[in-house]
Amino acid sequence: MSDTLWWQHGTIYQIYPRSFQDSNGDGIGDLEGIRQRLPYLIWLGVDAVWISPFYPSPMADFGYDVADYCDVDPIFGTLEDFDRLSADIHKAGMKLILDFVPNHTSDRHPWFQESRISRDSPKRDWYIWRDPAPDGGPPNNWISNFGGSAWQFDEATGQYYYHAFLKEQPDLNWRNPEVRWAMHDALRFWLDRGVDGFRVDVIWHLIKDADLRDNPINPAYEPHQRELNRLLEVHSCDQPEVHEVIAEMRAVLEEYDERVLIGEIYLPIERLMAYYGDDLKGAHLPFNFQLLQSAWDARHIDNLIREYETALPEGGWPNWVLGNHDQARIADRLGPAQARVAALLLLTLRGTPTLYYGDEIGMVQVPIPPERVQDPWEKNEPGLGFNRDPARTPMQWDESAHVGFSTVEPWLPVDHRESNRNVAAQKQDRSSLLCLYKRLLELRRERKALSIGRYVPVTAEGDILAFRREHDEERFLIVLNLGSTTHRLMLDEGVRGHVVLSCLGREAGDELSGTIEIPANEGLVVELAD
């Protein structure tokens, strides 16, 4: 598709490296394991691989506490392993996207170790240090995303440092030009090794209010919510100056050909759009998590899609996400039947879709016994349902004791509750969720209308969600039943078409016209006739 860039017509597949494939028998996935499983990704038909952090780290937050931005943690392998993986990904015609974590480092990072030596340290201003409040407490009321104060007192120097997440993850001061230059050099290190882009962690957090003013109280807070919700994050993130920082980061990528900058941003649509930047000089793809956070209701989702499409700046490219390493699995949120409908929605909407490993086989939340909990968020705020471990369990390749992931007990429990919830079983079953994903990915590649075509809303009622995708002479109608009963959709007079793909196995080629019945949990891709 020479008329679009690879990240526009392609699909992205996220891998959580600890959980994809263990190649050396230590129970933890690694880079060589990903390389060994590339034939599967080629078979599936994805276009780009996004790998969550594998940098050297004490693993307080499993790699999101970076101690060195320019190396590989021994748990995951070596730089040589990375180079082999990168070479094989590119040889297969795929692209490679890395996670980049610029908001904070590990407290073991040499920069922070130097910063905390004294108030006069040359790197003191690389982090956010402040004197105590008059009462000796934290400088302001900001709350950590993982609960508790976002300020940690340092006895040696008598000041607090700011951490939006764990105390082991001090925030960098992105108002300091030296920090920006150092991080730009880290980006270039990987770009020079052939990386095709970055997903930037919590990109909307990079700049904080210059005066570090208190966040206002949230009047809608309820006790069952996370502690962070007690306040409105007016001053601790999403500051106007962040867009200058992102534009500079984007400029680094523009030094190389066809690289992509993706930003992790949990914000409402109207605020999300600012992250495309003035003149589209911001993130190429500010991650769109609207479907992750939305009620699974046809009318609500229809309005959401229309609102998102309308809000896009001219030339801004859309994207959609239904699962990731921080959210409950799709099959758990929606149920197995609607997980099929969700797959069809994700892979037929206009824009770049991102898949999360294991969702294509319907992996569900795996129960984690208390003694095996790993997630620091769950440890800090236990029992409130914030544990991310259940969505990070090992990829289920087959029915063996360790599901083909490892030869030993994995770092998190595996799931044996359903004998067919694995790649080996579903590859042999043409009606499986995995084969549905594969066929959808094939269709996106074969038919431009389904990857880069226009989105045209279609009026529907009840549990039916419908829209059209059009490109040149190609025209498709997408019809989804998000409910548990049969509904009808009346096609416009003279409109007719035939089924190309069905969630429930309806015969391809079936002719449709007039009023069509859509059974519960059905989704149809219909090619319209001239």
N, C-alpha and C positions, 0 to 999 in steps of 0.2 A: 504494500500500500504506500507507494512513493509519495502520495499527496498528503500524507500525515507522518508525524514523528512516531517512533516506536512506542513511546509511552502514551500516545493517544489511542492507537488502535490495538495495543497489546493488553495482556492481563498480567497482574502481579501476584505472586504466590509467596506468602510470608512463612518463613521457617524459624521456629524457636530452636536454636541449635542444641540446647541441652536435651531436647526431646525428639529429635528427628531420627538419628541413627548413631548408635555407639559402635565404633570400629575397633576399639582396643580393649573391650571387656572390663571397663571400670564403672559401668552403669550410667554414664553420662554421654550424651550425644556430642559429636565433634565435627570438624570440617571435613575430615576424610570420610566420615559416615555420610555426610551430605553428598560428597563426590560419588560415593558408591551407589547412591540412590538416584543419581541424575537420569538413568534410563527410564525410571518411573515418571519423572517430570516431563521428559520428552514425550513419552507415551500419552500422558494426560493432555499435553498440548498448551502448557502455560508459556508465556513469553519472557517473563523476568522473575528472578529469584531475589527476594528481600530477606536478608539474614539479620536477625536480632543480635544484640551486641555479643562479641566474642573477644573483646579487648582484655588485657590484663586487669584483674579486678580482685579485691578481697571477697567479692560475692555477697556483700551485705544486702544488696538488692539484685543479685544474680546478673551482674554485668552492667547494670545501669549505674554502678558506682565505678567509674573508669579511673584506673591508676596510670595508664599510658595509652594515648590515643593512636600510637603508631606501632602497635605490635599485636600479637595474638596470645591470649592466656594459654599456658601449657595444658590446661584442662581440654581445650579445644584443638590444640595442635601447635603448629609453627607457621611462620610467614611462608615457608616453602610449601606447606600444606595449602595455605591460602592461594598461593600462586598457581598450584596445580588445579585447585578447584575453579579458580577464575578462568584459567585456560580452557578447561573442559566445558564450562558453562558457555563460553564464547564460541568454542568449536561446535557446540550443539545449536548455535544460532540464537541463544538466549542472552539476556542482559543480567547484570548483577548490581543489586542495590544494597547498600550497607546502612545499618542503623548508626546515626551520629547523635551523641549525647552531650550537647554543648552547654546546657544550663548549669550543670554541676559536675564536679569531679568526685572521686573518692577522697576521703580524708587522708588516705595513704599516698595520694598523688604527690610527687616531688614539689609541685607548685604550692600546694597547701602546706606541706611540711615546712617549706621555707617561709610561707606567709605567716605561720603561727609562731615563728621563733621570737619575734619581738614586734612592737608597734612600728619600728623603723625599718623593718625588712623591706627590701626592694619589691617583693611580691605581696606586701601587705594589702595593697589596693587592688590586687587581682581577685580578691574575695570581698564580701560585704561584712565589714567589722564595724561595730558601733559600741559606744559606752552604754552602761546600764541606764535605765530610767532613774529618775530621782529617788525612787523607793528601792533601788538596787535590782529591780526585776528586769525583764526583757525590754528592749528599746521600743517595741510596739506590741500590738495585740495579734499579730499574724499567727495563723495556725498552720502546722505542717499538714501536707496532704495525707500523711499516714497517722495523724492524730498528735495531740500535744503541741506545745509551743514550737514555733519555727525558728527559735533562737537557742543557741547552745553557749553556755558561759565557759570561757577559757580561763582557768585559774592563773596560768602563767602570765598572761598579759592583761588580765582584768577587763576584758571586753567580751562581747557576744559576737558570734558569727551566725549568719542567716543560712538556713537550709529549708528549702520548700518541701523536701522529702525527709529522708532519714538524717539523723545528726551525722552519720558517716558520709553524707553527700552534701558538702558545703557548696552553696551557689557561687558561681563565678560572677564577677562584676563586669558585665558587658558594656558598661559606660567607659571602661578603661580601654583605649585603643590598643594597648599591648596585648590584652586578652584576645581581642578580635584578630590581630595579626597572627598570634600563635595558633588560634583555632583555624584560621584560613590555611596556614601551613599544614595542619593536620589533614584538612580536606585534600590539599594538593598531594600529600603523601599517598593517599589511596587512589586519587584520580590518576596519578602517574603510574600506578600499578594496574590501571585499566578498569577501575570501577565506573559504572555507568550512571550512578546517582546515589542520593542519600535520602533516607527518611529521617527527618530531624525531630528528635524527642522533645516534647513539651515546648515547642518553638514559641508559643505565645507567652511563656514565662520569662523569656530572656532579659527583658528590661523591667525593672521595678520603679515605682514612684521615687523620684529624686529625693524627696523629703521623708520618705518612709512613713507616711501618715497612717494612722490606724485605719483598718478596714471597718466600714459600718456594720452594725448588727443586722442580721437577717431576720426580719419580723416573721417570716414564714417557716423558720426552723422548727423541726419536730424532733423529739428525743431519739427516735429510731434511726435518724439519719447520721451520716458520718459527722465527726466533730467539725470538720472543715466547713460544713454547711451553716455553722452558727454565725458566720460572717459572710458578707458580700465581698468578693475578691476585686474590689474596685481599684486598689492601689498596688496589689502584689503581683499582678500580671496584666496582659493585654494593654500595655501602655503605648501611646502614639509613636514613641521613638523606636519601638521594636521593628517597625517597617523599614527604617534606615538600616538596621542591623541585617535584616533578611535580604534587602537589596544588595548589600555588600557581599553576603554569602552567595547569592545568586550570581554576582559578577565573577566570583572565583570559578564557578562552574562554567560560565560563559567563555572562560579561557580555553575550554575543551569542547569538542564536538558532541552535540546531541546528548548532553547530560541532563538529568532530571533532579529537581529539588522538590521534595514532598515534606509538608509540615504536619506534625501531629497537633491538632487544634480542636479542643472541645469547647466550642462556642456556638451561640445561635447563628442562624443563616446570615442575618444582616451584619453581624460582626465578623463572621468567617470570611466574607467576600473581600474585606480589606486586605487579607493576606495574599491576594493575587498581586497586590502592590500597584503603585501608580504606573500607568502605561505597561501593566503586566510585567513589572520588573521584580516581583516578589517570588513567592513559591509557585512553581508550575502547577502543583496540585496541593492546595490546602485540603488535608484529608476531610472528607465529608462523612461524618458519623451519624447523620440524621436517622438512618434506618436502624442503627444500633440502639438508639435512644427512643425510638418511636413505638407507640402502641401498634400492634399488628392488626390494623383496622383499615379496610380498603379506602374508605372515604378520607381518613386522616392521611394515609400515605399518598393518595392521589393528590391531595392539596399540597402536601410536602414536596412532592416531585415538581409540581407546577411552580410553587414558590421558589424552589431552588433554581430551576431553569430560568425563571424570570429575573432572579437576582444576579445571575452570573454577569460579570462585566463583559463587554464586547470583546470577543476573542478568548475569553477565559474558558479553559477546558474542564468539564465536569468529571467527577469521580465518585465512586460508591464503595462503601465498606459494610459488611454484615457480621464480621467476626474478627477478633484479634486476641492477643495474649493477655489483655486486661479485662475481657468481658466473658460472660457465660456463653457456652457453646450454643450455636444456632438451634441444633436439634433439641436442646433443653429448653430454650426460650420459647420455641414455636411448636415443638412436637415433631416426630419423624415425618408425618405426612406433609405438614407445611414447610418442613425443611426443603422438600423437593420444589415446592412453589417458590420459596425464597431463592433457591439456586437459579431458577428460570428468571426471576425478577432481576437479580444481581447481574446476570450475564446477558440481559437484553436491554437494560437501560442505556441511555446515551452516556458515554464517558468511560473512564478507565476503572475496571473493577479490581479489587484486591481480595484474594482468597486467603484464608488462614488454614495452615496445614491441618488435615484431619477432618475439616468440615465437609470435604468431598466424600467421606465415607460415613458421615453422620455421627462422628464422635460426640459423646455427651460428657457432662460433668462427672468426673470419677470421684467417688467418696474418698476423702483423705482422713485417716485416723488421726486423732490429736497428736500422737507421738511422731507422726510423719509430716506434720505441717512445716512447710519451708517458707512461705510467703511472709515477709516482715510486716506487711500491712495487717494480715490476720493476727499476727502476734501482738501488734500494737493495739488493735481494736477488735478483739476476739468476739466471735459469736454474732456479729452484725451482718454477716453475709458478704463480706468484702474479700474473702479468700480467693486469690487468683490461681492457686495451685490446680484446682479441678479442671481448668481450661488449658493447662500446660503439661498434661501428662504425655507419656511417650506415644509416638505414632504407632498405630496398630497395623502391622504389616501382614501378620498371619495369626494362626490360632495356637501357636506354640506357647510354652510357659511364660516367656518374656516377650510375646507378640512379635517376634522377629526384630525387635529393637536392640536387644543385647543378649549376651550369653549369661549375664548375672542379674541379680535383683536391681531394677532401675532406681534412679534417684527419687522418682515418684511412683506410686502404684499404677499398675496397668488394669485394664478393664476386660473381664472375661464374661460379662453378663449376656452378651449376644454373640453367638458363634459366627455370624456373618458380618460383624462390624469390623472388618479388616480388608486390606487391599486384595489379598490373594483370593478371598471368597467373592468379593464384588467384581473383580475383573472377569470372573467366569459367569457372572449373572447379568445378562443384557438388560434386565429390568432394575438393576441396582442403582442407588444414588450415584455411585462413582461413575457408572456408565452414562448416566444422565449428564453429569458434569462434563464428561469427555465429549459427548455429542454436542452439548451447548458450546463448548470451546471450539469444536470443529466448525460449527455453524458460524460463529463469530469470525473465524478466519476465512470461511468460504464466501460469506455474503457481507459486503461492505455496509449495507443498510443496518445490520445488527451491531456493527462496531463503531462506525463513524457517521452513520446516517442521522437525519433530523429526528427529533422527538416531536410527536404530534399527539396531544392529549385527546382521549376519546371519552365521551360522557357515558357513565355507567351508574348503576344503582346497587345498593345493598353491599354484599361482600365481593362484588366484582370490581376488579381493577383492570383497566384496559388502556392501551396507548398504541400508537403506530410508530414504526421506524421506516424512514424512506431515504433512498439515495439513488439519484438518476432514475432508472426505470424500476428499481427494486422497491417493493412496498410490502411490509409485514404488519400484521395485526397481532399484538400480544394481549392475551386474555387470561386473567388469573382469578381463581376463586379462593379468596382468603378465609372462607367460612367452612362450615361443616354440613351444609345442605346445598342441594342443587339450585342454581340460579339460571336465569336466561339473559341473553344479550341480543338485542335486535340490531342487525346490521342495516345500514342505510340501503334504501331501495337501489337495486342494481349491483350492489357490492357482493362479490362472491370470491371464494378462495379455497385453498386446500390446506390440510394440516401438514406441517413439516415436522413438528415435534410435539409430543404430549407428555406431561408428567406421569400420567396413569397408563401410558402405553396404547393410547388410541392409534388406530392404523394410520400411518403416514399416507398421504394422498387422498384421504377422505374429503369429499367436497362439502363446502359449507356456504349457506346463503340464508337470507331471511332471518328467522329467530333461531338462535343456537342454544342448546342446553349445555351448561357447564357444571359437571358434577362437583361435589365437595372435593376440595384438595386437588383440583385439576388446574393445570396451566397449559395453554396452547400457544404455539408459534404457528401463525397462519399466513401463508404467502398469498397475497391478494392478486387476482387476475387483472389484466389490463382493462 
